[in-house]
């Protein structure tokens, strides 16, 4: 296919009148272009058409790609990344359509639906409340605290009246399973959104000297300002101390480090070795679980670190194992690696509302094969030549 023919096919695609055969031809053309080592300036200029293609496919596919990464590397890397974006955008709907007609894509015995609002509240007396089964309204009231579920599915602790203002022994735990997430409003007005496979231990009401909670997993905090009463988040190896701000803590035990990312205000992170690190918005403290050393990362991509709140997986140079850990938590599946892995890097975003098979259709552009059997996913390398992201 020459360039004039390609332009005509792109126009027909954008206008919504391209046939299945024409879409196949266009996808194959992009794959051929991606195998080139370099592209001329003229060819690079042609790639501006990707933006038009994006506009017609992003919403339907659930895939969003950030363009900034493809314009900052070498020309060959730019070409490879740009071709990938084009292939993903143009070919995704076609790829799914073709997979219904022939045995391509992930091998599926049973598909897996995405996660949702699920959590269990464990009360101080040991009783457990399955929050996703409850209708909105008051759940219970005790010691001057009313606990209710909002119409948006949030758990809300509210101080009512003056009787028993504090009850430091009334420790509650909210736990999200794999495939679950939940938001809780604490009695001081602090909002905490828990990611999947996480838990938050907190008092039903705070005393007048300190506000302290304990986190396992990942959570996004919007801490209610109170300059007289600091708010502490204990996450195993480290402590985050704030007076009122917004930040994210990723403290999963199966990750090599704990990441504390600041969105607004100021945060003091007390490391396992007792060092106090203060960060500003856009910065992140990374605490190594093995060495217990902590460093400050500056100019962090905040959107990536908090993308889970907006319902997307965001990948920015992540390797396959990192990608699969995120997927395993959200879809509540076990990952089984077959054979050696590659060192390719993943860039872009995928909607968390997609079914698991749809996520894998996108990821297979990186020469990885997936087989879904019940709640187990076999992951292996596709030995065919890659037409997607090249290893860095």
Secondary structure, 3 states (H helix, E strand, C coil): CCHHHHHHHHHHHHCCCCCHHHHHHHHHHHHHHHCCCCCCHHHHHHHHHHHHHHHHHHHHHCEECCHHHHHCCCHHHHHHHHHHHHHHHHHHHHHHHHHHHCCCCCEECCCCCCCEECCEEECCCCCEEEHHHCCCEEEEEECCEEEEECCCCCEEEEECCCCCCCCCCCEEEEEECCCEEEEEECCCCCEEEECCCEEEEEECCCCCCCEEEEEEEEEEEECCCCCCCCEEEEECCEEEEECCCEEEEEECCCCCEEEEEEEECEEEEECCCCCEEEEECCCEEEEECCCCCEEEECCCCHHHHCHHHHCEEEEEEECHHHHHHHHHHHHCCEEEECCCCCCCCEEEEEECCCCHHHHHHHHHHHCEEEEEECCEEEEEECCCCCCCCCCC
